[in-house]
Amino acid sequence: MIEDATFEGFRLSYGRGRSSSVILPHAMIADTKDSLIGCLAAKLLNTPGGWSKAKERMRQHLEHLSCNHGYVGAWLDCRDYQLTRVGQSFQYDVPLGKRGILSRFAGKRVRLVCTYNGQFRTWVRVGPAWHGCE
């Protein structure tokens, strides 16, 4: 049986012990392309080929745009948030009482988008998931 990559990542992170920062796969909401940041993230993730100057410019633009729209950034463990590729994103309804970087968004829907990845940690921008044009 072939397991889903997200489920496999969750299984591995759950094996490390209970962590309040882990987002369960069933709580991840597929990101939409109805906003500038969602559209740019999807374009960056789905552009074929290897890393190029054009992709790097798109990544820098995504980083700059998300920063200007009030997104906060942090180095996060990729095992907790399942974001391993630049441009990968999802939306999440942050429960009340959530700790860590998501605590300031308690009770709101946020978008998490990876804008840089390292070997063990990824740079993730977190901000409000507005609908329509941003």
Chimera marker file (.cmm) of the C-alpha trace (Angstrom):
<marker_set name="trace">
<marker id="1" x="0.000" y="0.000" z="0.000" r="1" g="1" b="0" radius="0.5"/>
<marker id="2" x="1.376" y="3.433" z="-0.957" r="1" g="1" b="0" radius="0.5"/>
<marker id="3" x="0.819" y="6.004" z="1.753" r="1" g="1" b="0" radius="0.5"/>
<marker id="4" x="0.085" y="9.664" z="1.162" r="1" g="1" b="0" radius="0.5"/>
<marker id="5" x="3.223" y="11.816" z="1.643" r="1" g="1" b="0" radius="0.5"/>
<marker id="6" x="1.401" y="14.106" z="4.079" r="1" g="1" b="0" radius="0.5"/>
<marker id="7" x="0.177" y="11.175" z="6.141" r="1" g="1" b="0" radius="0.5"/>
<marker id="8" x="3.653" y="9.652" z="6.177" r="1" g="1" b="0" radius="0.5"/>
<marker id="9" x="5.147" y="12.945" z="7.380" r="1" g="1" b="0" radius="0.5"/>
<marker id="10" x="2.522" y="13.157" z="10.102" r="1" g="1" b="0" radius="0.5"/>
<marker id="11" x="3.192" y="9.574" z="11.191" r="1" g="1" b="0" radius="0.5"/>
<marker id="12" x="6.914" y="10.305" z="11.497" r="1" g="1" b="0" radius="0.5"/>
<marker id="13" x="6.393" y="13.555" z="13.414" r="1" g="1" b="0" radius="0.5"/>
<marker id="14" x="3.789" y="11.952" z="15.695" r="1" g="1" b="0" radius="0.5"/>
<marker id="15" x="6.360" y="9.279" z="16.513" r="1" g="1" b="0" radius="0.5"/>
<marker id="16" x="8.589" y="12.035" z="17.942" r="1" g="1" b="0" radius="0.5"/>
<marker id="17" x="6.019" y="12.668" z="20.659" r="1" g="1" b="0" radius="0.5"/>
<marker id="18" x="3.118" y="15.015" z="21.253" r="1" g="1" b="0" radius="0.5"/>
<marker id="19" x="3.800" y="18.519" z="19.978" r="1" g="1" b="0" radius="0.5"/>
<marker id="20" x="1.384" y="21.435" z="20.166" r="1" g="1" b="0" radius="0.5"/>
<marker id="21" x="2.729" y="22.812" z="16.881" r="1" g="1" b="0" radius="0.5"/>
<marker id="22" x="1.853" y="19.780" z="14.751" r="1" g="1" b="0" radius="0.5"/>
<marker id="23" x="-0.991" y="20.431" z="12.310" r="1" g="1" b="0" radius="0.5"/>
<marker id="24" x="-2.955" y="17.291" z="11.609" r="1" g="1" b="0" radius="0.5"/>
<marker id="25" x="-3.439" y="16.439" z="7.916" r="1" g="1" b="0" radius="0.5"/>
<marker id="26" x="-7.244" y="16.482" z="8.162" r="1" g="1" b="0" radius="0.5"/>
<marker id="27" x="-7.079" y="20.104" z="9.405" r="1" g="1" b="0" radius="0.5"/>
<marker id="28" x="-5.115" y="21.305" z="6.355" r="1" g="1" b="0" radius="0.5"/>
<marker id="29" x="-7.334" y="23.103" z="3.843" r="1" g="1" b="0" radius="0.5"/>
<marker id="30" x="-6.238" y="23.106" z="0.204" r="1" g="1" b="0" radius="0.5"/>
<marker id="31" x="-4.947" y="26.546" z="-0.716" r="1" g="1" b="0" radius="0.5"/>
<marker id="32" x="-6.829" y="28.598" z="-3.253" r="1" g="1" b="0" radius="0.5"/>
<marker id="33" x="-5.532" y="30.629" z="-6.163" r="1" g="1" b="0" radius="0.5"/>
<marker id="34" x="-8.026" y="33.448" z="-5.608" r="1" g="1" b="0" radius="0.5"/>
<marker id="35" x="-5.463" y="35.828" z="-4.130" r="1" g="1" b="0" radius="0.5"/>
<marker id="36" x="-2.118" y="37.213" z="-5.221" r="1" g="1" b="0" radius="0.5"/>
<marker id="37" x="-0.134" y="35.181" z="-2.728" r="1" g="1" b="0" radius="0.5"/>
<marker id="38" x="-2.018" y="31.925" z="-3.358" r="1" g="1" b="0" radius="0.5"/>
<marker id="39" x="-1.702" y="32.342" z="-7.118" r="1" g="1" b="0" radius="0.5"/>
<marker id="40" x="2.020" y="33.171" z="-6.995" r="1" g="1" b="0" radius="0.5"/>
<marker id="41" x="2.733" y="30.260" z="-4.632" r="1" g="1" b="0" radius="0.5"/>
<marker id="42" x="0.913" y="27.818" z="-6.946" r="1" g="1" b="0" radius="0.5"/>
<marker id="43" x="2.734" y="29.189" z="-9.991" r="1" g="1" b="0" radius="0.5"/>
<marker id="44" x="6.106" y="28.834" z="-8.255" r="1" g="1" b="0" radius="0.5"/>
<marker id="45" x="5.350" y="25.301" z="-7.082" r="1" g="1" b="0" radius="0.5"/>
<marker id="46" x="4.014" y="24.113" z="-10.448" r="1" g="1" b="0" radius="0.5"/>
<marker id="47" x="6.570" y="25.700" z="-12.783" r="1" g="1" b="0" radius="0.5"/>
<marker id="48" x="8.389" y="22.799" z="-14.479" r="1" g="1" b="0" radius="0.5"/>
<marker id="49" x="12.147" y="22.451" z="-14.552" r="1" g="1" b="0" radius="0.5"/>
<marker id="50" x="14.865" y="22.952" z="-12.007" r="1" g="1" b="0" radius="0.5"/>
<marker id="51" x="15.731" y="26.009" z="-9.993" r="1" g="1" b="0" radius="0.5"/>
<marker id="52" x="16.410" y="28.995" z="-12.250" r="1" g="1" b="0" radius="0.5"/>
<marker id="53" x="16.866" y="32.751" z="-12.031" r="1" g="1" b="0" radius="0.5"/>
<marker id="54" x="13.209" y="33.201" z="-12.972" r="1" g="1" b="0" radius="0.5"/>
<marker id="55" x="12.077" y="30.913" z="-10.131" r="1" g="1" b="0" radius="0.5"/>
<marker id="56" x="14.361" y="32.736" z="-7.707" r="1" g="1" b="0" radius="0.5"/>
<marker id="57" x="12.806" y="36.068" z="-8.753" r="1" g="1" b="0" radius="0.5"/>
<marker id="58" x="9.327" y="34.585" z="-8.199" r="1" g="1" b="0" radius="0.5"/>
<marker id="59" x="10.414" y="33.312" z="-4.769" r="1" g="1" b="0" radius="0.5"/>
<marker id="60" x="11.769" y="36.738" z="-3.810" r="1" g="1" b="0" radius="0.5"/>
<marker id="61" x="8.570" y="38.378" z="-5.060" r="1" g="1" b="0" radius="0.5"/>
<marker id="62" x="6.479" y="35.937" z="-3.000" r="1" g="1" b="0" radius="0.5"/>
<marker id="63" x="8.577" y="36.695" z="0.085" r="1" g="1" b="0" radius="0.5"/>
<marker id="64" x="8.296" y="40.462" z="-0.453" r="1" g="1" b="0" radius="0.5"/>
<marker id="65" x="4.555" y="40.347" z="-1.239" r="1" g="1" b="0" radius="0.5"/>
<marker id="66" x="3.726" y="38.201" z="1.781" r="1" g="1" b="0" radius="0.5"/>
<marker id="67" x="5.757" y="40.482" z="4.053" r="1" g="1" b="0" radius="0.5"/>
<marker id="68" x="3.907" y="43.544" z="2.725" r="1" g="1" b="0" radius="0.5"/>
<marker id="69" x="0.534" y="41.880" z="3.365" r="1" g="1" b="0" radius="0.5"/>
<marker id="70" x="1.216" y="41.349" z="7.061" r="1" g="1" b="0" radius="0.5"/>
<marker id="71" x="2.515" y="37.806" z="6.966" r="1" g="1" b="0" radius="0.5"/>
<marker id="72" x="4.963" y="36.892" z="9.719" r="1" g="1" b="0" radius="0.5"/>
<marker id="73" x="7.888" y="34.586" z="9.036" r="1" g="1" b="0" radius="0.5"/>
<marker id="74" x="9.601" y="31.915" z="11.062" r="1" g="1" b="0" radius="0.5"/>
<marker id="75" x="11.940" y="28.963" z="10.688" r="1" g="1" b="0" radius="0.5"/>
<marker id="76" x="9.782" y="25.919" z="11.334" r="1" g="1" b="0" radius="0.5"/>
<marker id="77" x="10.396" y="22.205" z="11.513" r="1" g="1" b="0" radius="0.5"/>
<marker id="78" x="9.168" y="20.734" z="8.220" r="1" g="1" b="0" radius="0.5"/>
<marker id="79" x="7.982" y="17.598" z="10.072" r="1" g="1" b="0" radius="0.5"/>
<marker id="80" x="5.446" y="19.637" z="12.053" r="1" g="1" b="0" radius="0.5"/>
<marker id="81" x="3.978" y="21.638" z="9.181" r="1" g="1" b="0" radius="0.5"/>
<marker id="82" x="4.483" y="19.324" z="6.162" r="1" g="1" b="0" radius="0.5"/>
<marker id="83" x="5.862" y="22.190" z="4.036" r="1" g="1" b="0" radius="0.5"/>
<marker id="84" x="8.988" y="20.962" z="2.288" r="1" g="1" b="0" radius="0.5"/>
<marker id="85" x="9.011" y="22.722" z="-1.096" r="1" g="1" b="0" radius="0.5"/>
<marker id="86" x="9.171" y="26.408" z="-1.968" r="1" g="1" b="0" radius="0.5"/>
<marker id="87" x="5.692" y="27.538" z="-2.988" r="1" g="1" b="0" radius="0.5"/>
<marker id="88" x="3.917" y="24.772" z="-1.113" r="1" g="1" b="0" radius="0.5"/>
<marker id="89" x="1.041" y="26.191" z="0.914" r="1" g="1" b="0" radius="0.5"/>
<marker id="90" x="-2.201" y="25.400" z="2.672" r="1" g="1" b="0" radius="0.5"/>
<marker id="91" x="-4.838" y="27.163" z="4.713" r="1" g="1" b="0" radius="0.5"/>
<marker id="92" x="-5.630" y="26.392" z="8.325" r="1" g="1" b="0" radius="0.5"/>
<marker id="93" x="-8.338" y="27.400" z="10.784" r="1" g="1" b="0" radius="0.5"/>
<marker id="94" x="-6.308" y="28.207" z="13.894" r="1" g="1" b="0" radius="0.5"/>
<marker id="95" x="-8.062" y="26.958" z="17.030" r="1" g="1" b="0" radius="0.5"/>
<marker id="96" x="-8.283" y="29.088" z="20.152" r="1" g="1" b="0" radius="0.5"/>
<marker id="97" x="-5.454" y="28.250" z="22.499" r="1" g="1" b="0" radius="0.5"/>
<marker id="98" x="-2.967" y="27.370" z="19.742" r="1" g="1" b="0" radius="0.5"/>
<marker id="99" x="0.589" y="28.098" z="20.819" r="1" g="1" b="0" radius="0.5"/>
<marker id="100" x="3.691" y="29.215" z="18.989" r="1" g="1" b="0" radius="0.5"/>
<marker id="101" x="3.750" y="31.388" z="15.883" r="1" g="1" b="0" radius="0.5"/>
<marker id="102" x="0.069" y="30.672" z="15.224" r="1" g="1" b="0" radius="0.5"/>
<marker id="103" x="-1.113" y="31.994" z="18.610" r="1" g="1" b="0" radius="0.5"/>
<marker id="104" x="-1.554" y="35.545" z="17.269" r="1" g="1" b="0" radius="0.5"/>
<marker id="105" x="-4.009" y="34.190" z="14.659" r="1" g="1" b="0" radius="0.5"/>
<marker id="106" x="-6.208" y="32.219" z="17.082" r="1" g="1" b="0" radius="0.5"/>
<marker id="107" x="-9.773" y="31.907" z="15.794" r="1" g="1" b="0" radius="0.5"/>
<marker id="108" x="-8.874" y="32.971" z="12.241" r="1" g="1" b="0" radius="0.5"/>
<marker id="109" x="-8.116" y="31.253" z="8.942" r="1" g="1" b="0" radius="0.5"/>
<marker id="110" x="-4.491" y="31.624" z="7.877" r="1" g="1" b="0" radius="0.5"/>
<marker id="111" x="-2.370" y="30.687" z="4.896" r="1" g="1" b="0" radius="0.5"/>
<marker id="112" x="0.987" y="29.026" z="5.508" r="1" g="1" b="0" radius="0.5"/>
<marker id="113" x="3.391" y="29.252" z="2.581" r="1" g="1" b="0" radius="0.5"/>
<marker id="114" x="6.959" y="27.980" z="2.305" r="1" g="1" b="0" radius="0.5"/>
<marker id="115" x="9.282" y="30.612" z="0.826" r="1" g="1" b="0" radius="0.5"/>
<marker id="116" x="12.632" y="28.934" z="1.537" r="1" g="1" b="0" radius="0.5"/>
<marker id="117" x="13.615" y="25.401" z="2.466" r="1" g="1" b="0" radius="0.5"/>
<marker id="118" x="16.655" y="24.053" z="4.215" r="1" g="1" b="0" radius="0.5"/>
<marker id="119" x="17.687" y="20.568" z="5.200" r="1" g="1" b="0" radius="0.5"/>
<marker id="120" x="15.755" y="20.368" z="8.469" r="1" g="1" b="0" radius="0.5"/>
<marker id="121" x="13.823" y="23.636" z="8.656" r="1" g="1" b="0" radius="0.5"/>
<marker id="122" x="11.782" y="25.726" z="6.277" r="1" g="1" b="0" radius="0.5"/>
<marker id="123" x="11.129" y="29.469" z="6.223" r="1" g="1" b="0" radius="0.5"/>
<marker id="124" x="7.368" y="29.784" z="6.361" r="1" g="1" b="0" radius="0.5"/>
<marker id="125" x="5.243" y="32.901" z="6.051" r="1" g="1" b="0" radius="0.5"/>
<marker id="126" x="1.948" y="32.885" z="7.966" r="1" g="1" b="0" radius="0.5"/>
<marker id="127" x="-0.796" y="35.417" z="7.418" r="1" g="1" b="0" radius="0.5"/>
<marker id="128" x="-4.493" y="35.972" z="6.971" r="1" g="1" b="0" radius="0.5"/>
<marker id="129" x="-6.095" y="33.988" z="4.154" r="1" g="1" b="0" radius="0.5"/>
<marker id="130" x="-8.232" y="36.699" z="2.635" r="1" g="1" b="0" radius="0.5"/>
<marker id="131" x="-10.570" y="35.799" z="-0.160" r="1" g="1" b="0" radius="0.5"/>
<marker id="132" x="-10.680" y="37.787" z="-3.367" r="1" g="1" b="0" radius="0.5"/>
<marker id="133" x="-8.004" y="40.262" z="-4.394" r="1" g="1" b="0" radius="0.5"/>
<marker id="134" x="-5.454" y="41.154" z="-1.781" r="1" g="1" b="0" radius="0.5"/>
<link id1="1" id2="2" r="1" g="1" b="0" radius="0.2"/>
<link id1="2" id2="3" r="1" g="1" b="0" radius="0.2"/>
<link id1="3" id2="4" r="1" g="1" b="0" radius="0.2"/>
<link id1="4" id2="5" r="1" g="1" b="0" radius="0.2"/>
<link id1="5" id2="6" r="1" g="1" b="0" radius="0.2"/>
<link id1="6" id2="7" r="1" g="1" b="0" radius="0.2"/>
<link id1="7" id2="8" r="1" g="1" b="0" radius="0.2"/>
<link id1="8" id2="9" r="1" g="1" b="0" radius="0.2"/>
<link id1="9" id2="10" r="1" g="1" b="0" radius="0.2"/>
<link id1="10" id2="11" r="1" g="1" b="0" radius="0.2"/>
<link id1="11" id2="12" r="1" g="1" b="0" radius="0.2"/>
<link id1="12" id2="13" r="1" g="1" b="0" radius="0.2"/>
<link id1="13" id2="14" r="1" g="1" b="0" radius="0.2"/>
<link id1="14" id2="15" r="1" g="1" b="0" radius="0.2"/>
<link id1="15" id2="16" r="1" g="1" b="0" radius="0.2"/>
<link id1="16" id2="17" r="1" g="1" b="0" radius="0.2"/>
<link id1="17" id2="18" r="1" g="1" b="0" radius="0.2"/>
<link id1="18" id2="19" r="1" g="1" b="0" radius="0.2"/>
<link id1="19" id2="20" r="1" g="1" b="0" radius="0.2"/>
<link id1="20" id2="21" r="1" g="1" b="0" radius="0.2"/>
<link id1="21" id2="22" r="1" g="1" b="0" radius="0.2"/>
<link id1="22" id2="23" r="1" g="1" b="0" radius="0.2"/>
<link id1="23" id2="24" r="1" g="1" b="0" radius="0.2"/>
<link id1="24" id2="25" r="1" g="1" b="0" radius="0.2"/>
<link id1="25" id2="26" r="1" g="1" b="0" radius="0.2"/>
<link id1="26" id2="27" r="1" g="1" b="0" radius="0.2"/>
<link id1="27" id2="28" r="1" g="1" b="0" radius="0.2"/>
<link id1="28" id2="29" r="1" g="1" b="0" radius="0.2"/>
<link id1="29" id2="30" r="1" g="1" b="0" radius="0.2"/>
<link id1="30" id2="31" r="1" g="1" b="0" radius="0.2"/>
<link id1="31" id2="32" r="1" g="1" b="0" radius="0.2"/>
<link id1="32" id2="33" r="1" g="1" b="0" radius="0.2"/>
<link id1="33" id2="34" r="1" g="1" b="0" radius="0.2"/>
<link id1="34" id2="35" r="1" g="1" b="0" radius="0.2"/>
<link id1="35" id2="36" r="1" g="1" b="0" radius="0.2"/>
<link id1="36" id2="37" r="1" g="1" b="0" radius="0.2"/>
<link id1="37" id2="38" r="1" g="1" b="0" radius="0.2"/>
<link id1="38" id2="39" r="1" g="1" b="0" radius="0.2"/>
<link id1="39" id2="40" r="1" g="1" b="0" radius="0.2"/>
<link id1="40" id2="41" r="1" g="1" b="0" radius="0.2"/>
<link id1="41" id2="42" r="1" g="1" b="0" radius="0.2"/>
<link id1="42" id2="43" r="1" g="1" b="0" radius="0.2"/>
<link id1="43" id2="44" r="1" g="1" b="0" radius="0.2"/>
<link id1="44" id2="45" r="1" g="1" b="0" radius="0.2"/>
<link id1="45" id2="46" r="1" g="1" b="0" radius="0.2"/>
<link id1="46" id2="47" r="1" g="1" b="0" radius="0.2"/>
<link id1="47" id2="48" r="1" g="1" b="0" radius="0.2"/>
<link id1="48" id2="49" r="1" g="1" b="0" radius="0.2"/>
<link id1="49" id2="50" r="1" g="1" b="0" radius="0.2"/>
<link id1="50" id2="51" r="1" g="1" b="0" radius="0.2"/>
<link id1="51" id2="52" r="1" g="1" b="0" radius="0.2"/>
<link id1="52" id2="53" r="1" g="1" b="0" radius="0.2"/>
<link id1="53" id2="54" r="1" g="1" b="0" radius="0.2"/>
<link id1="54" id2="55" r="1" g="1" b="0" radius="0.2"/>
<link id1="55" id2="56" r="1" g="1" b="0" radius="0.2"/>
<link id1="56" id2="57" r="1" g="1" b="0" radius="0.2"/>
<link id1="57" id2="58" r="1" g="1" b="0" radius="0.2"/>
<link id1="58" id2="59" r="1" g="1" b="0" radius="0.2"/>
<link id1="59" id2="60" r="1" g="1" b="0" radius="0.2"/>
<link id1="60" id2="61" r="1" g="1" b="0" radius="0.2"/>
<link id1="61" id2="62" r="1" g="1" b="0" radius="0.2"/>
<link id1="62" id2="63" r="1" g="1" b="0" radius="0.2"/>
<link id1="63" id2="64" r="1" g="1" b="0" radius="0.2"/>
<link id1="64" id2="65" r="1" g="1" b="0" radius="0.2"/>
<link id1="65" id2="66" r="1" g="1" b="0" radius="0.2"/>
<link id1="66" id2="67" r="1" g="1" b="0" radius="0.2"/>
<link id1="67" id2="68" r="1" g="1" b="0" radius="0.2"/>
<link id1="68" id2="69" r="1" g="1" b="0" radius="0.2"/>
<link id1="69" id2="70" r="1" g="1" b="0" radius="0.2"/>
<link id1="70" id2="71" r="1" g="1" b="0" radius="0.2"/>
<link id1="71" id2="72" r="1" g="1" b="0" radius="0.2"/>
<link id1="72" id2="73" r="1" g="1" b="0" radius="0.2"/>
<link id1="73" id2="74" r="1" g="1" b="0" radius="0.2"/>
<link id1="74" id2="75" r="1" g="1" b="0" radius="0.2"/>
<link id1="75" id2="76" r="1" g="1" b="0" radius="0.2"/>
<link id1="76" id2="77" r="1" g="1" b="0" radius="0.2"/>
<link id1="77" id2="78" r="1" g="1" b="0" radius="0.2"/>
<link id1="78" id2="79" r="1" g="1" b="0" radius="0.2"/>
<link id1="79" id2="80" r="1" g="1" b="0" radius="0.2"/>
<link id1="80" id2="81" r="1" g="1" b="0" radius="0.2"/>
<link id1="81" id2="82" r="1" g="1" b="0" radius="0.2"/>
<link id1="82" id2="83" r="1" g="1" b="0" radius="0.2"/>
<link id1="83" id2="84" r="1" g="1" b="0" radius="0.2"/>
<link id1="84" id2="85" r="1" g="1" b="0" radius="0.2"/>
<link id1="85" id2="86" r="1" g="1" b="0" radius="0.2"/>
<link id1="86" id2="87" r="1" g="1" b="0" radius="0.2"/>
<link id1="87" id2="88" r="1" g="1" b="0" radius="0.2"/>
<link id1="88" id2="89" r="1" g="1" b="0" radius="0.2"/>
<link id1="89" id2="90" r="1" g="1" b="0" radius="0.2"/>
<link id1="90" id2="91" r="1" g="1" b="0" radius="0.2"/>
<link id1="91" id2="92" r="1" g="1" b="0" radius="0.2"/>
<link id1="92" id2="93" r="1" g="1" b="0" radius="0.2"/>
<link id1="93" id2="94" r="1" g="1" b="0" radius="0.2"/>
<link id1="94" id2="95" r="1" g="1" b="0" radius="0.2"/>
<link id1="95" id2="96" r="1" g="1" b="0" radius="0.2"/>
<link id1="96" id2="97" r="1" g="1" b="0" radius="0.2"/>
<link id1="97" id2="98" r="1" g="1" b="0" radius="0.2"/>
<link id1="98" id2="99" r="1" g="1" b="0" radius="0.2"/>
<link id1="99" id2="100" r="1" g="1" b="0" radius="0.2"/>
<link id1="100" id2="101" r="1" g="1" b="0" radius="0.2"/>
<link id1="101" id2="102" r="1" g="1" b="0" radius="0.2"/>
<link id1="102" id2="103" r="1" g="1" b="0" radius="0.2"/>
<link id1="103" id2="104" r="1" g="1" b="0" radius="0.2"/>
<link id1="104" id2="105" r="1" g="1" b="0" radius="0.2"/>
<link id1="105" id2="106" r="1" g="1" b="0" radius="0.2"/>
<link id1="106" id2="107" r="1" g="1" b="0" radius="0.2"/>
<link id1="107" id2="108" r="1" g="1" b="0" radius="0.2"/>
<link id1="108" id2="109" r="1" g="1" b="0" radius="0.2"/>
<link id1="109" id2="110" r="1" g="1" b="0" radius="0.2"/>
<link id1="110" id2="111" r="1" g="1" b="0" radius="0.2"/>
<link id1="111" id2="112" r="1" g="1" b="0" radius="0.2"/>
<link id1="112" id2="113" r="1" g="1" b="0" radius="0.2"/>
<link id1="113" id2="114" r="1" g="1" b="0" radius="0.2"/>
<link id1="114" id2="115" r="1" g="1" b="0" radius="0.2"/>
<link id1="115" id2="116" r="1" g="1" b="0" radius="0.2"/>
<link id1="116" id2="117" r="1" g="1" b="0" radius="0.2"/>
<link id1="117" id2="118" r="1" g="1" b="0" radius="0.2"/>
<link id1="118" id2="119" r="1" g="1" b="0" radius="0.2"/>
<link id1="119" id2="120" r="1" g="1" b="0" radius="0.2"/>
<link id1="120" id2="121" r="1" g="1" b="0" radius="0.2"/>
<link id1="121" id2="122" r="1" g="1" b="0" radius="0.2"/>
<link id1="122" id2="123" r="1" g="1" b="0" radius="0.2"/>
<link id1="123" id2="124" r="1" g="1" b="0" radius="0.2"/>
<link id1="124" id2="125" r="1" g="1" b="0" radius="0.2"/>
<link id1="125" id2="126" r="1" g="1" b="0" radius="0.2"/>
<link id1="126" id2="127" r="1" g="1" b="0" radius="0.2"/>
<link id1="127" id2="128" r="1" g="1" b="0" radius="0.2"/>
<link id1="128" id2="129" r="1" g="1" b="0" radius="0.2"/>
<link id1="129" id2="130" r="1" g="1" b="0" radius="0.2"/>
<link id1="130" id2="131" r="1" g="1" b="0" radius="0.2"/>
<link id1="131" id2="132" r="1" g="1" b="0" radius="0.2"/>
<link id1="132" id2="133" r="1" g="1" b="0" radius="0.2"/>
<link id1="133" id2="134" r="1" g="1" b="0" radius="0.2"/>
</marker_set>
